[in-house]
Amino acid sequence: MTTIFKSLHDFHDHRYVLTTEKNLDRQESLKRELKGWDLELLFGVDKSTVTKEQFQKDGIYDEQKAMETDRSGKPMTTGHICCSLGHRLIYEEFLRTDHEKVLVFEDDVLALPDAESKIDKLVEAIPVDAEMIYWGWEGPGKAPAGASIKKALYHLQHKMGLLSYNHTMIDNLYPKPHSKYFSVAGKHFLAHAYTLTRSGAEKLIAWQTPIILNADNAIQYAILNGDLKAYIAHTQVFSQGSQESGHSIKSLTQT
């Protein structure tokens, strides 16, 4: 069997997939998308078996802090809490091993075969100081025109109490050039496929104990605050089924 993206597979010491026991359709999709990959399925929390109130009572989720941290002041949905907790469980499991770098997937990940011709070059160019690498993401690929003016305005808004992002976050909003294949990450979204090191896992656990942010927002906030050294791959290697219009895989986190 031919292994898709073999060099990326082999670069990592281990590969985790966040799923739940009943997500059998997603697990079947995963087998098709990642042919030949050695994967460990880690079963997270099924949102139909828990309540937000119980998470709060157990100290797993802090709604007040979540609302204070969120730009819009909104609480998290039960689905997002379960997703974030699942990612944290993977980080904790990772740190119980002797692995140095792992690849984390969500179970609705989709491979982008056009990246096959570039994957070896990408792997060879992985930044040595990376604690986290997005292999699929949403957000700007480079700083927009007038970025310095926009950031100056955001700094002013923060001083006036109109923007919750602090000055460090504003400074780090946009990606910065690094190499032909990677940029330093800025404000990016999605967490369906990413490399993580031990130090990166430790930092994300700290951000998410207790749970206060959606999984991708926790990564984003750690990056923007300068805590996590992260990069985006210029060539996207994976997309996410639940984010694609018309795809049979639907989001599980909206409620």
C-alpha positions, 0 to 999 in steps of 0.5 A, spaced: 500 500 500 502 506 498 503 511 504 500 518 502 505 524 505 510 518 507 515 523 509 511 527 513 508 521 517 515 518 518 518 525 521 513 524 527 514 519 532 507 518 533 500 520 530 494 521 534 487 522 532 481 525 536 475 522 535 469 519 539 467 511 539 461 513 536 464 517 530 465 510 526 463 514 519 469 519 520 473 513 522 472 510 516 473 516 512 480 517 516 482 510 513 481 512 506 484 519 507 490 517 510 492 510 507 498 507 510 498 511 516 500 508 523 495 512 527 492 512 534 485 513 535 484 517 542 477 517 544 475 524 547 468 526 550 461 525 547 457 531 548 451 527 548 454 524 555 455 530 559 453 537 561 456 544 561 454 545 568 457 538 570 464 541 567 463 547 571 462 543 577 468 539 576 473 545 575 474 542 567 471 549 564 471 556 567 465 559 564 467 566 567 474 566 565 472 563 558 467 569 557 472 574 559 477 571 554 473 571 548 473 577 544 465 577 543 464 575 551 461 569 549 461 562 553 463 556 550 458 551 547 458 544 550 461 541 543 467 546 543 468 544 551 468 537 549 473 538 543 478 542 547 478 537 552 479 532 547 485 536 544 488 537 552 487 529 553 492 528 547 497 533 550 497 529 556 497 523 553 503 525 549 507 527 555 506 521 558 510 518 553 518 519 550 516 522 544 519 528 542 514 530 536 507 528 534 502 530 529 495 531 531 489 530 527 481 531 528 477 525 525 474 529 519 481 531 516 481 530 509 488 529 505 489 534 499 493 530 494 496 535 490 501 537 496 504 530 495 509 533 490 511 538 495 511 534 501 518 532 501 521 539 500 516 541 506 519 536 511 526 538 509 525 545 511 521 544 517 523 550 522 528 547 527 525 551 533 518 550 531 513 548 537 507 547 533 506 547 525 499 548 522 498 543 516 492 546 514 489 553 516 484 559 515 487 566 515 492 570 512 498 567 508 501 574 509 500 581 512 495 585 508 497 591 505 497 597 510 498 592 516 502 597 520 497 602 519 491 597 522 496 595 527 497 602 530 489 603 530 488 596 534 493 599 539 489 605 539 483 601 540 486 597 546 488 603 549 481 606 549 478 599 552 475 598 545 479 592 543 481 586 548 487 584 544 493 586 548 499 590 545 503 583 544 497 580 540 496 586 536 504 585 534 503 578 532 497 578 528 499 577 521 504 572 519 511 573 518 516 571 512 521 565 514 522 561 508 520 559 501 516 554 505 513 556 511 511 563 515 511 564 522 504 564 524 499 569 526 492 569 527 490 563 524 484 558 525 482 550 525 486 545 529 485 539 524 492 537 523 498 540 526 505 538 529 506 539 536 513 538 540 513 537 548 514 544 550 508 546 545 504 541 549 506 543 556 504 550 554 497 549 551 495 545 557 497 551 561 492 555 557 487 550 557 487 548 564 481 549 566 478 550 559 477 557 557 477 557 549 476 553 543 481 548 541 484 552 535 483 559 539 487 556 544 493 555 539 491 562 536 492 565 543 498 562 545 501 564 539 499 571 539 501 572 546 508 570 544 508 563 548 508 558 542 513 558 537 508 556 531 509 556 523 504 555 517 506 551 511 505 555 505 502 549 502 496 546 505 496 539 506 490 537 509 483 540 509 477 539 514 471 536 512 466 539 517 468 546 514 467 544 507 460 546 504 456 540 502 461 535 505 457 529 508 461 530 515 458 535 519 460 540 525 459 537 532 461 543 536 456 548 534 451 546 540 
